[in-house]
Amino acid sequence: MLINPQPISNVLGALLVFVGVIMWICIPISLITEDGQWTAFVYSGLISMAIGGASWLYKFKSTADFKKREGYLIVVLSWVSVSLLCMLPYLFSGSINTFTNALFESVSGFTTTGATILEDIEATSPSILFWRSITQWLGGMGIIVLTIALFPLLGIAGIELFVAEAPGPTSDKIHPRIKDTAQTLWFVYVGLTASLFLILMLEGMNWFDAINHALTTVSTGGFSTKNASIAHFTSPLIQYTIMAFMFLAGTNFAMLYFGLTGKLKKVINNEEFRMYTLLVSGCIIIGTITLQQTLPISLEESFRAISFSIISVMTTTGYVSHDYMSWSNGFTICFFILLFCGACAGSTSGGIKLIRHLVFMRNTILEFKRILHPRAMIRIKINKNMVQPKILTHILVFLLVYLFIFIVGAICLSLLGLDFLTAIGASATCLGNVGPGLGSVGPVDNFAHLSSGAKYVTCFLMICGRLELFTILVIFTPYFWRDN
């Protein structure tokens, strides 16, 4: 058989049972805050666990064969099915009344995009806001990696899932076994989240705001409990703290692990991390100087506004502390360009990822040398390792496909009624999983006004971006369904 449905059914079922259990975590929040929405999570959890249980028990066999095709199908079907089931609390609670809007909010959460259709966030039930944050936290590292770490009882090899979920061109390995790697990454992930929660509490946030913003900062998701996002918290200390954790969340988690275990040389010598640090620093310095000449504000305010906005967009977190579109047209263009950057591969951020930009730029520079020396064997090195031709080809194709999907997405959104600036902004921000875009989906706006068709287009873009294009596009090719 070309594709074995058994492991797909087993893994998908276990995942949906797990998601159903996670839904019930919101029940105590509803009871504590007395928002009356606990029944929505009871019903949603039961439905998810019932569907998952039936799928898990279908021809259950712990030694099921598992191949690359099954791995890609599991990832795509997982993200689609989880997005569909996790919109149930929105519908059952009445917080979101339409299928399209509930699906948009669910997809935006799990892809950690952070775009929202909620027009009055502060009027939404606390347990629903907590559920939004939970979806981003789970989606940040990837539900599939979590499944690998917590469900070894399935007896299914996890490497294909991990490759499909995080196909970025990074070769850093923490442990030789994929299950151990997933567990280590989640240990770092949980540690960062708990640390930020405690720090925000000490800095004056109440427990509810602190836990929600800890969940959505470390996941680079950007959902906030406030209509004004982080601009609601006027404390510079809180903004600097969130800024620092956004930067950490945009770092390759393998580098964070090496840093925590004292292997600082590996971190310092990592070329992508150096590029990440230099690019963020350079943009902040230039932006601060420019903003000082544009607005009548203090140097510290300029530095904080620019730093927060740049880090938020580059790490694809999408928090808002200032409306960068109101500064000048030059800033609008610069932030549009940053929508295509992304942070480090192996982080929770979305976007293209800096390692791809680094390889592309280095190859472009070397191409001039190849023109002068056509017979020379000139190869690209990253972190003193030779970049294999197939990886180089993969990156170049990825960049072309990314640009193509962005253009097609913008055209589709334009045909569905959006103006040019909003269409390119919405396409870029959804494909890059950033959140705020340009035009009427800018940093102080939301996506509620989009037509149903436009929302389905942006949902597809968000999932494509989260799974880094090839994982989802490969199943639409005829080669995927052939024996050879």
C-alpha positions in Angstrom: 0.0 0.0 0.0 1.4 3.4 -1.0 0.1 5.2 2.2 -0.6 3.3 5.4 -3.7 4.8 7.1 -3.0 3.0 10.4 -0.2 5.2 11.8 -1.9 8.3 10.6 -5.1 7.4 12.4 -3.2 6.4 15.6 -1.1 9.5 15.9 -3.9 11.9 14.9 -6.2 10.2 17.4 -3.7 10.5 20.2 -3.2 14.2 19.4 -6.9 15.0 19.4 -7.4 13.2 22.7 -4.5 15.3 24.1 -6.1 18.5 22.7 -9.4 17.6 24.3 -7.7 17.2 27.7 -6.0 20.6 27.3 -9.4 22.2 26.7 -10.4 21.1 30.2 -7.5 23.1 31.6 -9.6 26.2 30.8 -12.5 25.0 33.1 -10.8 26.1 36.4 -10.0 29.5 34.8 -13.7 29.9 33.9 -14.8 28.8 37.5 -12.2 31.2 39.1 -13.2 34.2 37.0 -16.9 33.2 37.1 -17.4 33.9 33.4 -19.9 31.1 33.0 -18.2 29.5 30.0 -17.0 26.2 31.6 -19.6 24.2 29.8 -18.2 25.3 26.5 -14.9 23.6 27.3 -16.6 20.5 28.8 -18.5 19.9 25.5 -15.5 20.8 23.3 -13.2 18.6 25.2 -15.6 15.6 25.1 -16.1 16.0 21.3 -12.3 16.2 20.7 -11.6 13.2 22.9 -14.4 11.2 21.4 -13.2 11.8 17.8 -9.6 11.3 18.8 -10.3 8.1 20.7 -12.2 6.6 17.8 -9.3 7.5 15.5 -6.6 6.2 17.9 -8.3 2.8 18.4 -8.8 2.3 14.7 -6.7 -0.9 13.9 -4.4 0.1 16.8 -1.0 -1.5 16.5 2.1 -0.1 18.3 4.5 -1.4 15.7 2.8 0.2 12.6 5.1 1.0 9.7 5.9 4.7 9.3 7.3 6.4 6.3 7.9 9.9 4.9 4.5 10.2 3.2 2.6 9.3 6.3 4.7 11.9 8.2 3.7 14.7 5.9 0.1 13.7 5.9 0.0 13.5 9.7 1.4 17.0 10.0 -1.0 18.5 7.5 -4.1 16.6 8.8 -3.1 17.4 12.4 -3.0 21.2 11.8 -6.3 21.1 9.9 -8.2 18.9 12.3 -6.9 20.6 15.4 -7.8 24.0 14.0 -11.3 22.8 13.2 -11.8 21.3 16.7 -10.3 24.1 18.6 -12.7 26.6 17.3 -15.5 24.8 19.2 -15.0 26.7 22.4 -15.4 30.0 20.5 -18.7 28.7 19.0 -20.1 27.0 22.1 -19.4 30.0 24.3 -20.9 32.5 21.8 -17.7 34.6 21.9 -17.5 34.2 18.1 -20.8 33.5 16.3 -19.8 32.4 12.8 -17.9 29.4 11.6 -15.6 31.5 9.4 -14.5 33.8 12.2 -14.1 31.0 14.7 -11.9 29.1 12.2 -9.8 32.2 11.5 -9.2 32.8 15.2 -8.3 29.1 15.7 -5.9 29.0 12.8 -4.3 32.3 13.8 -3.8 30.9 17.2 -2.2 27.6 16.3 0.0 29.1 13.6 1.1 31.7 16.2 0.2 34.5 13.7 -1.7 36.6 16.2 -4.1 38.2 13.7 -7.6 38.5 15.3 -11.2 39.2 14.4 -12.1 40.1 18.0 -13.0 43.8 18.0 -13.3 44.1 21.8 -10.8 41.8 23.4 -11.3 43.1 26.9 -15.1 42.3 26.7 -14.3 38.6 25.9 -14.6 36.0 28.6 -11.3 35.4 30.5 -11.4 31.6 29.9 -11.7 32.2 26.1 -8.8 34.6 26.2 -6.8 32.0 28.1 -7.8 29.4 25.4 -6.5 31.7 22.7 -3.2 32.0 24.5 -3.0 28.2 25.1 -3.5 27.6 21.3 -0.5 29.8 20.6 1.6 28.2 23.2 1.0 24.7 21.9 1.4 25.8 18.3 4.7 27.7 19.1 6.9 24.6 19.4 4.6 22.4 17.4 1.9 20.1 18.5 3.6 17.2 16.7 6.9 17.7 18.6 4.8 17.6 21.8 3.2 14.4 20.7 6.6 12.8 20.0 7.8 13.8 23.5 4.7 12.7 25.4 3.4 9.7 23.4 6.2 7.3 22.9 3.7 4.5 23.8 2.6 4.7 20.1 5.8 3.0 19.2 6.0 5.1 16.0 9.3 6.6 15.0 9.2 10.4 15.3 11.9 11.7 13.0 9.7 12.1 9.9 7.2 14.1 11.9 9.9 16.4 13.3 11.4 17.0 9.9 8.0 17.8 8.4 7.0 20.0 11.3 10.3 22.0 11.4 11.9 21.7 7.9 14.2 24.7 8.3 17.8 24.2 7.1 19.4 23.7 10.5 21.6 20.8 11.5 22.1 21.5 15.2 21.2 18.4 17.2 20.9 18.4 21.0 20.4 14.6 21.4 20.7 11.8 18.8 17.2 10.5 19.5 14.4 12.7 18.2 12.2 12.0 21.3 15.0 13.2 23.6 15.4 16.3 21.4 11.7 17.1 21.6 11.7 16.7 25.4 14.7 18.9 25.8 13.2 21.6 23.6 10.0 21.6 25.6 12.0 21.8 28.8 13.6 25.0 27.6 10.2 26.2 26.3 8.4 25.6 29.6 11.3 27.1 31.5 11.2 30.3 29.5 7.4 30.6 29.9 7.5 30.0 33.7 10.4 32.5 34.1 8.6 35.3 32.1 5.3 34.6 34.1 7.1 35.1 37.4 9.0 38.2 36.2 5.9 39.9 34.9 4.1 39.2 38.2 7.0 40.8 40.1 6.8 43.8 37.8 3.2 44.5 38.6 1.0 42.5 36.1 -1.9 40.6 37.6 -1.7 36.8 37.4 -4.1 36.5 34.5 -2.4 39.0 32.3 1.0 37.7 33.3 0.3 34.0 32.4 -1.4 35.0 29.1 1.4 37.2 27.9 4.0 34.7 29.1 2.3 32.0 26.9 2.0 34.2 23.8 5.5 35.9 24.1 7.5 32.7 24.3 5.5 31.2 21.5 6.0 34.4 19.4 2.2 34.4 19.0 1.2 37.9 20.0 -2.3 37.4 21.3 -2.9 39.9 24.1 -5.6 40.3 26.7 -5.9 44.0 26.0 -7.3 45.9 23.1 -4.2 48.1 22.9 -1.9 45.0 23.1 1.3 45.8 25.0 0.7 49.6 24.6 -1.8 49.1 27.4 1.1 48.5 29.8 2.8 51.8 30.1 5.6 50.5 32.4 8.9 50.7 30.4 10.1 47.8 32.6 7.4 45.5 31.4 7.9 46.4 27.8 11.7 45.8 28.0 11.1 42.5 29.7 8.7 41.3 27.0 11.2 42.7 24.4 14.0 40.5 25.8 11.9 37.4 25.9 10.7 38.0 22.3 14.3 38.1 21.3 15.1 34.9 23.1 12.1 33.2 21.6 13.4 34.2 18.1 16.7 32.4 18.8 17.3 28.8 17.8 16.3 26.8 20.8 19.3 24.6 20.4 21.4 27.7 20.9 19.4 28.6 24.0 20.0 25.1 25.3 23.8 25.3 24.6 23.8 28.7 26.3 22.0 27.4 29.4 24.4 24.5 29.6 27.5 26.7 29.5 28.5 26.0 25.8 28.7 29.7 25.0 31.3 29.2 22.3 28.8 27.3 20.2 26.3 30.2 20.5 28.9 32.9 19.7 30.2 31.0 16.7 26.8 30.4 15.2 26.6 32.5 12.1 22.8 32.8 12.0 22.7 34.0 15.7 25.4 36.6 14.9 23.5 37.8 11.9 20.3 37.9 14.0 21.9 40.0 16.7 23.7 42.3 14.3 20.6 42.9 12.2 18.3 43.6 15.1 21.0 45.9 16.7 21.6 47.7 13.4 17.9 48.3 12.7 17.4 49.6 16.2 20.3 52.1 16.0 19.3 53.4 12.6 15.6 53.5 13.5 16.1 55.3 16.8 18.2 58.0 15.1 15.6 58.4 12.4 12.6 58.4 14.8 14.3 61.1 16.9 14.3 63.4 13.9 10.7 62.5 13.1 8.8 62.7 16.4 9.3 65.1 19.4 9.9 62.4 22.0 12.8 61.6 24.2 15.7 59.4 23.2 14.6 56.6 25.6 11.1 56.6 24.2 12.4 56.5 20.6 14.7 53.6 21.5 12.0 51.7 23.3 9.4 52.2 20.5 11.7 51.2 17.7 13.3 48.3 19.6 9.9 46.8 20.6 8.4 47.2 17.1 11.5 45.8 15.3 11.9 42.8 17.6 8.1 42.1 17.6 8.0 42.1 13.7 11.3 40.3 13.2 10.4 37.5 15.6 6.9 37.4 14.1 5.4 37.9 17.6 3.2 40.7 16.4 2.7 42.6 19.7 2.0 46.3 19.3 3.4 49.1 21.5 3.2 51.9 18.9 1.5 52.4 15.5 4.6 52.3 13.2 2.4 53.2 10.2 1.8 56.7 11.8 5.5 57.5 11.9 6.3 58.0 8.2 6.0 56.3 4.9 9.7 55.3 5.1 9.0 53.4 8.3 6.0 51.7 6.7 8.2 50.4 3.9 10.9 49.2 6.3 8.5 47.3 8.4 6.9 45.8 5.3 10.4 44.5 4.4 10.9 43.1 7.9 7.7 41.0 7.4 9.8 38.8 5.1 12.8 38.4 7.5 11.8 36.0 10.3 14.3 35.2 13.1 16.3 32.0 13.5 15.6 28.5 12.3 14.8 26.2 15.1 12.9 29.0 17.0 9.2 29.5 17.5 9.1 32.4 15.0 7.7 32.2 11.5 8.8 33.9 8.3 11.5 32.9 5.9 14.2 32.6 8.6 17.6 34.3 8.6 19.6 31.2 7.7 18.0 31.1 4.3 18.8 34.8 3.7 22.3 34.2 4.9 22.8 31.3 2.4 21.2 33.2 -0.4 23.3 36.3 0.1 26.5 34.3 0.4 25.7 32.3 -2.7 24.9 35.5 -4.6 28.3 37.1 -3.6 30.2 33.9 -4.6 28.4 33.8 -7.9 30.4 36.9 -9.0 33.6 35.0 -8.1 32.4 32.0 -10.1 31.9 34.3 -13.1 35.6 35.3 -12.9 36.8 31.8 -12.2 34.4 29.4 -14.1 36.5 26.3 -13.6 37.0 26.8 -9.8 35.0 24.7 -7.3 33.6 27.4 -5.1 31.4 26.1 -2.3 29.4 27.8 0.5 30.2 27.3 4.1 28.0 28.0 7.1 29.4 27.5 10.6 32.5 26.0 8.9 30.3 23.3 7.4 29.9 22.9 3.6 26.4 23.6 2.3 25.4 20.7 0.2 24.1 21.5 -3.3 20.7 19.9 -2.6 20.3 22.2 0.5 21.2 25.2 -1.6 18.7 24.2 -4.3 16.0 23.7 -1.6 16.6 27.2 -0.2 16.5 28.9 -3.6 13.3 27.1 -4.5 11.8 27.9 -1.1 12.5 31.6 -1.6 10.9 31.5 -5.1 7.9 29.6 -3.9 7.5 31.9 -0.9 7.5 35.0 -3.2 5.1 33.3 -5.6 2.6 32.4 -2.9 2.9 35.9 -1.5 2.0 37.5 -4.9 -0.8 35.0 -5.6 -2.2 35.6 -2.1 -2.1 39.4 -2.6 -3.8 39.1 -5.9 -6.5 36.9 -4.5 -7.1 39.3 -1.6 -7.3 42.2 -4.0 -9.9 40.4 -6.1 -11.8 39.8 -2.9 -12.1 43.6 -2.3 -9.0 44.7 -0.4 -7.1 47.7 -1.4 -3.5 47.3 -2.7 -1.7 48.2 0.5 -4.0 46.1 2.7 -3.8 43.1 0.3 0.0 43.0 0.2 0.2 43.6 3.9 -2.3 40.9 4.8 -0.6 38.4 2.4 2.8 39.1 3.8 1.9 39.1 7.5 -0.2 35.9 7.3 2.3 34.0 5.2 5.0 35.1 7.6 2.8 34.4 10.7 3.5 37.9 12.0 0.0 39.4 12.9 -0.1 43.1 12.1 0.3 44.1 8.5 -0.3 47.3 6.5 -3.3 49.3 5.5 -6.6 48.4 7.2 -4.9 45.3 8.9 -2.1 47.5 10.4 -0.9 47.4 14.0 -3.9 49.2 15.5 -6.5 47.4 13.3 -7.8 43.8 13.0 -9.1 41.3 10.4 -12.8 41.4 11.3 -13.7 43.5 8.3 -12.4 41.0 5.7 -14.9 39.1 3.7 -15.4 35.3 4.3 -13.4 34.5 1.1 -10.5 36.7 2.2 -10.5 35.0 5.6 -10.2 31.6 4.0 -7.3 32.8 1.9 -5.5 34.2 4.9 -6.1 30.9 6.8 -4.4 29.0 4.0 -1.5 31.4 4.0 -1.1 31.1 7.7 -1.0 27.3 7.6 1.4 27.4 4.6 3.7 29.7 6.4 3.6 27.8 9.7 4.5 24.5 7.9 7.1 26.3 5.8 5.4 25.7 2.4 6.7 22.4 1.3 5.1 20.3 4.0 1.6 21.3 2.8 2.3 21.9 -0.9 4.0 18.5 -1.4 0.7 16.7 -0.9 -0.8 18.5 -3.8 1.8 17.2 -6.2 1.3 14.0 -8.3 4.7 12.7 -7.1 3.3 12.4 -3.6 0.7 9.9 -4.6 2.8 7.7 -6.9 4.9 4.7 -6.0 8.0 6.0 -7.7 
